[in-house]
Amino acid sequence: MRLRPLTDGTPKPLLPVLGEPILAHTLRQLAAVGCEAAAINLHHGGDQVRRVLGDELAGLPLTYSFEPRLLGTLGALRPLDDFLAAADLVLIVNGDSLCRWPFAELLRRHRERGAPATLLLAASADVAQFGGGVEIGRGGEVLALRPAASGGGTRRRVFAGAHVLSPRLVRRIAAMSMAVPADIVRDLYEPLLAEEPGCLATLSTRRRWHDLGTPRRYLAAALDWAGAGGGGRWISPSAVVSPAASVRRVMIEADARVAAGAVVEGSVLLPGARVGADCEVRDSILGPGVELATGSRLAGRVVVAGGAPTEIR
């Protein structure tokens, strides 16, 4: 798990941003565009996810699908056949991505194109960091999903973790014979493109999209949402920061404390973290309940309770 040690005690979708779990931000946005119900696949820390989110969020009923063994990105849909069967459209979103999602635009593009599926692409993300990206044609149609299978296009974009499926594609999935783990690219989308080249549509967005696969990416995402790019900061109403402390470009979560004389810059303090007097914390993440002794120095590190600081990557 690349987000370790942060995920040792907290499942990825529950890591907080601006006082709320990552997944809750996505669920609220789904509710805002008229989504009628959501299903959440659970594995690591599944009981914790269900306990925190409950049976509904922002009026959106929540269904849970536990995976004792990981089923893959396509196999995960199989236990949800009945849940998905009645939907007029199915929107699949990665639970560990953070974005101010253009869901309304994505749904509109899907309806306009009448495609079996429409993929959201991040126009500004570096394809070299995300496996080479999706190759698209002049009209935004998918030509190839992997670099090794070039379709002759000239543009590549990073898949941004959200896609819309039509009912006929949902029915195809339900009728498939599959061995798990099953992959949605290898076992569904690539066979579709082989049958009908260019059948998959896309929407490219310039909204900032964050894949939270590493502590470094989580730090960047949290500071982005905190307004730190412009020198801003976000401090939970229940956090206590001494007037004699210096905090810049930070996200400080619930019940965290920063004592007098401390300097905290470009960092995230998770719930209950404590920074003692005259500490310096830069470019770092303090996990829940971590306590830094007076005068501690920390730069470019992740610290969780009971563990030694590790380099942030």
C-alpha positions as CSV (number, residue, x, y, z in Angstrom):
1,M,0.0,0.0,0.0
2,R,1.8,3.1,-1.3
3,L,0.1,5.5,1.2
4,R,1.6,3.7,4.2
5,P,2.2,4.5,7.0
6,L,-0.8,6.9,6.8
7,T,-3.2,4.0,6.0
8,D,-2.0,1.7,8.8
9,G,-4.8,3.0,10.9
10,T,-7.0,4.9,8.5
11,P,-8.3,3.5,5.1
12,K,-7.4,5.7,2.2
13,P,-10.9,7.0,1.5
14,L,-11.2,8.2,5.1
15,L,-8.1,10.4,5.1
16,P,-9.4,13.9,5.8
17,V,-9.3,17.0,3.6
18,L,-10.8,20.2,5.1
19,G,-12.4,18.2,7.9
20,E,-14.1,15.6,5.8
21,P,-13.1,12.2,4.4
22,I,-11.9,12.2,0.8
23,L,-14.7,9.8,-0.2
24,A,-17.3,12.1,1.5
25,H,-16.3,14.9,-0.8
26,T,-17.0,12.7,-3.8
27,L,-20.3,11.4,-2.4
28,R,-21.6,15.0,-1.8
29,Q,-20.8,15.9,-5.4
30,L,-22.6,12.8,-6.7
31,A,-25.7,13.8,-4.6
32,A,-25.5,17.3,-6.0
33,V,-25.9,16.1,-9.7
34,G,-28.9,13.9,-8.8
35,C,-27.3,10.5,-8.2
36,E,-30.0,8.4,-6.6
37,A,-27.8,5.8,-4.7
38,A,-24.2,4.9,-4.3
39,A,-22.4,1.6,-3.7
40,I,-19.0,1.5,-2.1
41,N,-16.6,-1.4,-2.5
42,L,-14.7,-2.2,0.7
43,H,-11.6,-4.2,1.5
44,H,-8.9,-2.8,3.9
45,G,-10.6,-1.1,6.9
46,G,-14.0,-1.7,5.4
47,D,-15.8,-1.8,8.8
48,Q,-14.3,1.6,9.6
49,V,-15.5,3.1,6.3
50,R,-19.0,1.9,7.0
51,R,-19.0,3.1,10.6
52,V,-17.8,6.6,9.5
53,L,-20.1,7.1,6.5
54,G,-23.2,5.3,7.7
55,D,-26.2,4.4,5.6
56,E,-26.6,7.7,3.8
57,L,-24.7,10.9,3.2
58,A,-26.1,14.2,1.9
59,G,-29.4,12.3,1.3
60,L,-27.6,9.7,-0.8
61,P,-28.4,6.1,0.2
62,L,-25.2,4.0,0.6
63,T,-24.8,0.3,-0.2
64,Y,-21.6,-1.6,0.8
65,S,-20.0,-4.5,-1.0
66,F,-17.3,-6.2,1.0
67,E,-14.4,-7.9,-0.9
68,P,-12.5,-10.4,1.4
69,R,-10.4,-11.0,-1.7
70,L,-9.8,-8.1,-4.1
71,L,-11.9,-8.7,-7.3
72,G,-10.3,-6.1,-9.6
73,T,-11.8,-3.0,-11.2
74,L,-14.2,-5.1,-13.3
75,G,-14.8,-8.0,-10.9
76,A,-15.9,-5.5,-8.2
77,L,-19.0,-4.8,-10.2
78,R,-20.2,-8.4,-10.3
79,P,-21.5,-8.6,-6.7
80,L,-23.4,-5.4,-7.6
81,D,-25.3,-6.8,-10.6
82,D,-28.7,-6.3,-8.9
83,F,-27.9,-2.9,-7.6
84,L,-26.8,-1.7,-11.1
85,A,-29.4,-3.4,-13.2
86,A,-32.1,-0.7,-12.7
87,A,-29.9,2.3,-13.3
88,D,-30.3,4.5,-16.4
89,L,-26.6,5.4,-16.1
90,V,-23.8,4.1,-13.9
91,L,-21.1,6.5,-12.8
92,I,-18.0,4.8,-11.4
93,V,-15.5,6.9,-9.4
94,N,-12.2,6.0,-7.8
95,G,-12.5,6.4,-4.0
96,D,-9.0,7.6,-3.5
97,S,-9.1,10.5,-6.0
98,L,-9.8,14.1,-5.0
99,C,-11.4,16.5,-7.5
100,R,-14.0,19.1,-7.8
101,W,-15.6,16.7,-10.3
102,P,-17.2,17.9,-13.5
103,F,-19.9,15.2,-13.1
104,A,-22.6,17.3,-14.9
105,E,-20.4,17.8,-17.9
106,L,-19.4,14.2,-18.0
107,L,-23.0,13.0,-17.9
108,R,-23.9,15.5,-20.6
109,R,-21.1,14.4,-22.9
110,H,-22.0,10.7,-22.4
111,R,-25.7,11.4,-23.3
112,E,-24.6,13.5,-26.4
113,R,-22.3,10.8,-27.7
114,G,-24.4,7.8,-27.0
115,A,-21.3,5.8,-26.2
116,P,-21.2,2.6,-24.2
117,A,-18.8,4.4,-21.8
118,T,-17.4,7.9,-21.4
119,L,-14.1,8.4,-19.5
120,L,-13.0,11.5,-17.7
121,L,-9.5,12.5,-18.6
122,A,-7.2,15.0,-16.8
123,A,-5.8,17.4,-19.4
124,S,-3.1,18.8,-17.2
125,A,-1.7,15.6,-15.5
126,D,1.7,14.3,-16.6
127,V,1.1,11.1,-18.6
128,A,4.6,9.9,-17.8
129,Q,3.7,9.7,-14.1
130,F,0.6,7.6,-14.8
131,G,1.5,4.8,-17.1
132,G,1.4,6.7,-20.4
133,G,-2.2,7.7,-20.4
134,V,-5.1,7.2,-22.8
135,E,-4.7,7.9,-26.5
136,I,-7.5,9.9,-28.1
137,G,-8.5,11.1,-31.5
138,R,-9.6,14.4,-32.9
139,G,-13.1,14.0,-31.6
140,G,-12.0,12.8,-28.2
141,E,-12.8,9.2,-28.9
142,V,-10.5,6.6,-27.3
143,L,-8.0,5.1,-29.7
144,A,-5.9,3.1,-27.3
145,L,-5.8,2.6,-23.5
146,R,-2.2,1.6,-23.2
147,P,1.0,3.0,-24.8
148,A,1.9,-0.3,-26.3
149,A,-1.4,-0.4,-28.3
150,S,-1.2,2.9,-30.2
151,G,-4.2,3.7,-32.3
152,G,-2.4,6.3,-34.4
153,G,-3.5,9.4,-32.4
154,T,-1.3,12.2,-31.3
155,R,-2.8,13.2,-27.9
156,R,-2.6,11.3,-24.6
157,R,-4.4,12.2,-21.4
158,V,-4.4,10.6,-17.9
159,F,-7.6,8.8,-16.9
160,A,-8.9,10.8,-14.0
161,G,-10.7,8.0,-12.1
162,A,-14.3,8.6,-13.2
163,H,-16.4,7.0,-16.1
164,V,-20.0,6.6,-17.1
165,L,-21.4,3.3,-18.3
166,S,-24.6,2.9,-20.3
167,P,-27.2,0.3,-19.4
168,R,-26.2,-1.9,-22.3
169,L,-22.7,-2.1,-21.1
170,V,-23.9,-2.9,-17.6
171,R,-25.9,-5.8,-19.1
172,R,-22.9,-7.0,-21.0
173,I,-20.9,-7.1,-17.7
174,A,-23.6,-9.0,-16.0
175,A,-23.6,-11.6,-18.7
176,M,-19.8,-12.0,-18.8
177,S,-18.1,-15.1,-17.6
178,M,-15.0,-13.8,-15.8
179,A,-12.2,-15.0,-13.6
180,V,-11.3,-12.7,-10.8
181,P,-9.5,-10.5,-10.3
182,A,-10.9,-9.0,-13.5
183,D,-9.6,-5.7,-15.0
184,I,-12.0,-3.2,-16.6
185,V,-9.4,-2.1,-19.2
186,R,-8.1,-5.5,-20.1
187,D,-11.3,-7.5,-19.9
188,L,-14.0,-4.9,-21.0
189,Y,-12.7,-1.8,-22.7
190,E,-10.0,-3.3,-24.9
191,P,-12.3,-6.0,-26.2
192,L,-14.9,-3.3,-26.9
193,L,-12.4,-1.2,-28.9
194,A,-11.3,-4.3,-30.8
195,E,-15.0,-4.9,-31.8
196,E,-15.8,-1.3,-32.5
197,P,-12.8,1.1,-32.8
198,G,-13.5,4.6,-31.4
199,C,-16.7,3.5,-29.5
200,L,-15.5,4.9,-26.2
201,A,-16.0,8.7,-25.6
202,T,-14.1,11.0,-23.3
203,L,-14.3,14.3,-21.6
204,S,-11.0,16.2,-20.9
205,T,-11.0,18.5,-17.9
206,R,-8.6,21.1,-16.7
207,R,-9.9,21.0,-13.2
208,R,-7.2,20.0,-10.7
209,W,-7.4,16.2,-10.1
210,H,-5.4,14.4,-7.5
211,D,-4.5,10.7,-7.4
212,L,-3.8,10.1,-3.7
213,G,-1.6,7.1,-4.1
214,T,1.4,8.4,-2.1
215,P,1.9,10.6,1.0
216,R,3.5,13.2,-1.3
217,R,0.4,13.3,-3.5
218,Y,-1.9,13.5,-0.5
219,L,0.1,16.4,1.0
220,A,-0.1,18.2,-2.4
221,A,-3.9,17.6,-2.7
222,A,-4.6,18.7,0.9
223,L,-2.6,21.9,0.5
224,D,-4.2,22.6,-2.8
225,W,-7.7,22.4,-1.3
226,A,-6.5,24.4,1.7
227,G,-5.6,27.3,-0.7
228,A,-1.9,26.9,0.1
229,G,-0.9,27.5,-3.5
230,G,-1.8,31.1,-2.9
231,G,-0.2,31.2,0.5
232,G,-3.5,30.4,2.3
233,R,-4.3,27.9,5.0
234,W,-7.1,25.9,6.5
235,I,-7.5,25.3,10.3
236,S,-10.3,23.3,11.7
237,P,-12.6,25.2,14.2
238,S,-11.7,22.7,16.8
239,A,-7.9,23.0,16.4
240,V,-6.0,25.3,18.7
241,V,-3.1,27.3,17.3
242,S,-1.2,29.6,19.6
243,P,-1.1,33.2,18.5
244,A,2.6,33.0,19.1
245,A,3.0,30.2,16.5
246,S,3.7,30.7,12.8
247,V,1.6,28.6,10.5
248,R,1.7,29.1,6.7
249,R,0.4,26.9,3.8
250,V,-1.1,24.3,6.1
251,M,-4.1,22.1,6.6
252,I,-4.7,21.6,10.4
253,E,-7.4,19.1,11.2
254,A,-9.7,18.6,14.1
255,D,-8.4,18.8,17.7
256,A,-4.8,19.4,16.5
257,R,-2.6,21.7,18.6
258,V,0.3,24.0,17.8
259,A,2.1,25.5,20.7
260,A,3.8,28.9,21.1
261,G,7.0,29.5,19.2
262,A,6.3,26.6,16.7
263,V,6.7,27.1,13.0
264,V,4.6,24.9,10.7
265,E,4.8,25.4,6.9
266,G,3.7,23.5,3.9
267,S,2.4,20.7,6.1
268,V,-0.7,18.7,7.2
269,L,-1.6,18.0,10.8
270,L,-4.2,15.2,11.0
271,P,-6.7,15.0,13.8
272,G,-5.3,15.2,17.3
273,A,-1.7,15.9,16.2
274,R,0.3,18.0,18.7
275,V,3.2,20.3,17.8
276,G,5.2,21.3,20.9
277,A,6.7,24.7,21.7
278,D,9.5,26.0,19.5
279,C,9.1,23.1,17.0
280,E,9.8,23.4,13.3
281,V,7.6,21.4,10.9
282,R,8.1,21.8,7.2
283,D,6.8,19.9,4.2
284,S,5.6,17.1,6.4
285,I,2.5,15.1,7.5
286,L,1.8,14.4,11.2
287,G,-0.6,11.5,11.6
288,P,-3.5,11.3,14.0
289,G,-2.5,11.7,17.7
290,V,1.2,12.3,16.9
291,E,3.0,14.4,19.5
292,L,6.2,16.3,18.7
293,A,8.3,17.2,21.8
294,T,9.4,20.8,22.5
295,G,12.1,21.9,20.0
296,S,11.6,19.1,17.5
297,R,12.7,19.6,13.9
298,L,10.9,17.9,11.0
299,A,11.3,18.4,7.3
300,G,10.0,16.2,4.4
301,R,8.8,13.5,6.8
302,V,5.7,11.5,7.6
303,V,5.1,10.6,11.2
304,V,2.4,8.3,12.6
305,A,1.8,7.5,16.3
306,G,4.2,4.9,17.6
307,G,6.4,5.0,14.5
308,A,9.7,6.7,13.6
309,P,9.6,9.6,11.0
310,T,9.9,8.3,7.4
311,E,10.8,10.3,4.3
312,I,7.8,11.6,2.4
313,R,7.6,10.1,-1.0
